[in-house]
Amino acid sequence: MIIVTGATGALNGATVGHLLQRVPAQELAVVTRDVSKAERFAERGVEVRFGDYAAVDSLPAAFAGADQLLLVSSNDPAAEAVSLHRNAIEAAARAGVGRILYTSHQGAAPGSLFKPARDHYATEQILAASGLPWTSLRNGFYAHSLTWLAGPWKETGRITVPADGPVSWTAREDAAEAAAVILTSESAYDGPVTLTAGAAPTFAEVALIASEVAGRPITIEVLDPQQWVARQIASGQPEFVARFTLGMYQAAEQGFFAGTDPLLKSLLGREPRTVKDVL
């Protein structure tokens, strides 16, 4: 049986949709903190289970019988993500899960200025020490993030950032499909695997692509980081959110998201979506 956590979210929800095209619904189960949000899966014959990483007692039953467990990472910037992931991994070990597949990030590294990257790396260390077979799906930076990270460029004609660097912008839909392919593959994917689009443009290059899409010049403006943070706060964004986001730009500038890998294309059997497709 394949058990998927976080299936009411966009990423793993899309993966379940692809899994349903590949395996019978009776071979799937989804785990969610709110079972009422998973009715669409129940209607298709998928077993729906309650489970919450913060409620440790709920997890062994939620993970019972899993040959493979697709474990979504916490997306709450204020949460103690590593502790939550540890709860889930330890419960999976107690439940006798056959393999954990964890939704990680391409930039997972202990020295990254982007907090989720450090959390992903720490979680991978827990997986490595768990005694279970594991796969870390190091997805490229999700391309839909450009919606806010590039700012209101359609209105202003300008992309304003506090630092610039290459990012392998990867469509979340492609990452979701690839996860389904890996889950149903006869091949074992052990440890970290990198799933990215084929290019890693800088924000300056994104501005050129945006110019092509818009049919008019879109420029790039790189502000002093503290000036950028001040602008975000002035626009109503909480300071901790602004500084959290600043870490992403700075990690990009340091090259943490620069790499690309052909595996995603191979798994999909087609070219992954590009930044131009997204814009």
N, C-alpha and C positions, 0 to 999 in steps of 0.2 A: 504493500500500500504506500502511496505517496501522500504525505500530509503537508499542507501549506499553511503557514501562519500569515497574518496580515492580508488575507485574501480580500478584505473589504477595501483595501487601499488600491491605488492605481497600478503599481508595479506587479505585485503578486496576484492581484485580481485578474490582470491581463494574462499572467502566466497560467492561471487556472483555466482561462478561456482557451488557450492554446493546448493545454493538457487534455481538455475534453475532446479535442479533435484527434487525439492520439491514443487515449486509453479509455476504457469504460468508466462511467461515473462511479460505479461501485468500487473502483480501485483508488478513489480519491477521497480525502477528507480535508476540510478547512478548519482552522482554529482562529477564533476571533474573540475580542473582548465584548462585542455586542452581537449576539447571534441574530438579532432581528434585522441587522444590516446584510446578512448573508442569505436572505430568502431566495435570491435569484439562483444560488447554487443548489439549495435544497430542492427547488422546483425541478432541477435537472438530475436529481438523484444523488447528489454529492452529500456525504455526511457532514453535518455542521457540529462542531464542538466548541465549548467555551474554554478559553485559556487566556491567561494574562501573565506576562513575564514578572509583574510585580506581585502576583498572587501565586507563590511557589507551589502551594498545595494543589492548584488547579492544573499543573503542567503534566505530571506523569500520566494521568488519564487522557489528557488532550493529545499526548504524543504516543500513546499505546498502539502497538502494531505497525509502527512506521518502518518500512524498509528504507525509505528516504524521507527526510524532513527538510523542507525548504523554510529556512529561518530568516524572516525579514528583520533588518536592523531597525532599532528605534530611530524615529525621525524627529523627536522632541529635543530641540537644542538645549532645553533647561534640564533634561533628565540625566540621571546617572546611567548613561547608556551601557557602559561596560558591566556594571553590576547587574543590570537587567539581562544582558546577553549571557552573563555567567549563570544566572538562575536558569535560563532556558537550556543552556548546554549541559549543565549538571543534571537537570531533570531528564533530558534526552538520554543521557548515559544511564540513569536509573531505569528508564523505560525500555532500554535495550534497542534503541533506534539503530538501524543498519548503517546509515550515513547521514551526516548533516551537510546541507548545502546552505551557505550563508551569503546574504546579499551584502557584499563589501563594496569597496571603492578602489578605483585604479590608483589613487594617490595614497593608499594606506601606508603610513610610515610614522615612526615615533617622533621624528623631528619636524613634522609638518606644522605650519602655522594655522592650518585649518583643523579645528577640534575634531570633527567627525573622522578625519583621516587618522588621527591618533587613536580614537576609539576603535576604529576598524582594525588597526594593527594590533591593539591590545586584545581584541576579541579573537583574532587569528591565533594569538599565542595561547589563549584558553582552549581553542579548538585543538591545537597541536598537542596540548597536554591532556586532552580529554580521554584519550585511548580509543576514540571512535574514528572510523574513516571520515574524512571531511573534504569538502570542496569550498573554496572561497571565490565567489563570483565577483571579481574586481571590475565592476562596471565603470565605463567612462562617465565623465561628468554629464548628468542628464541635460539634454539639449533644451528641454522646455524651460530650464532655469534662465535661459536667455531672455525670457519674457520680462523678468525683473532685473536681472544682472546687467543687461544692456541698457536699462532705463527706457524712458519714453522717447526713443529715437525717432519714431514716426512723426511725433509732434514737434520735436526740437530740432531734428536734423543732425543730432550729435549724440554719440555714445560717450558718456562720462564715467570714468573709472578711477580708482585710487592707485592702481598698479596694472601693468599689462604683462601677459605671458601666454604661451600656447596652452590650449585646452582641447582635449579630444572629445568635443561635444558629441554625445551619443544619445540617440533617441531612446527614451524609456521603453517605448513599444518594442524596439529591436532587442533590448536587453531582456524584456519579459519573454519574448519568443525564444530567444537563445536558451534561457533557463529551462523552458519546456523541452527543448531539443536535448539538452544535457541530461535532464531527469529521465528521459525515455531512451537514452542512448545505451547501447551495450558496452560502450567504452567507459572506463573509469577515468574521471578527471580528478586527480588527487592534488590537494593543496591549492594554492592560489592559481586562478586562470584569469587572464585579462581579456575583457570584452569591450572593445572600443570601435568607434567609427574609423574610417581610413585616413583622416587628416586631423591635425591639431592646430587650427588657426588661432592667432592672437586676436585680441579685441580690435586692434588696428585692421587686421585682415577681415574680421567680421564686419567692420564698418564698410569695407570695400564691397563685400558680398551684399550687405544691406543696401548700398548705393545701387547695385545692379537690380536688386529686387524692387526698390522704390522708384527707380528711374530718375533719381536726382542725387546729388552729392550728400553723403552722410559722413560726417567728420568724427574724429576721435579726440577726446580731451582727457588727459591724465592729470588728475589733481594731486596735490599733497595729501597723503592719507588722513592726516588729522583734519584738514579742511573738508575732505570728503565726508568724514564721520560727522563733523559739525553740521554739514548740509543735511545729512540724513536725519539727525536729531531735530534740526529745525523744521524738517518736513513732517515730523510727528512720529518718527521711528524710535522705539526704545534704544537707549545707548548700547545695551548688551547685544541686541540684534544687529546693530550697525557694526559693532566690533567683531561679532561672530562672522558676519559677511565679509568684512575687511580681510579676515584670515584667508578666505577663499582666493581673493585676488592676489594676495601676497604669496600664497602657496603656488599659484599659477606662475607668478613672476619668477619664482625659484625653480620652476620646471617640474613640479610634482605631477602635473597633468599632461605632460608633453608627449608621452609615449603613445604609439599606436600599435595595434596587433591585428593580424589577418584572421584570427580565429573567429571573430563574430561573422565576418563575411562567409567563411567556410560553413559555419553552423546554419546560417540563414539560407545559403545557396543563392545569394544575391548581394548586391552592394548595400551596405547599411545606409540609412537616411543621412543626408548631409546638412550642414548648417543652412545652405540655401533652401533645402526642402522645408526646414523648420521655420525659417523666416518667411 
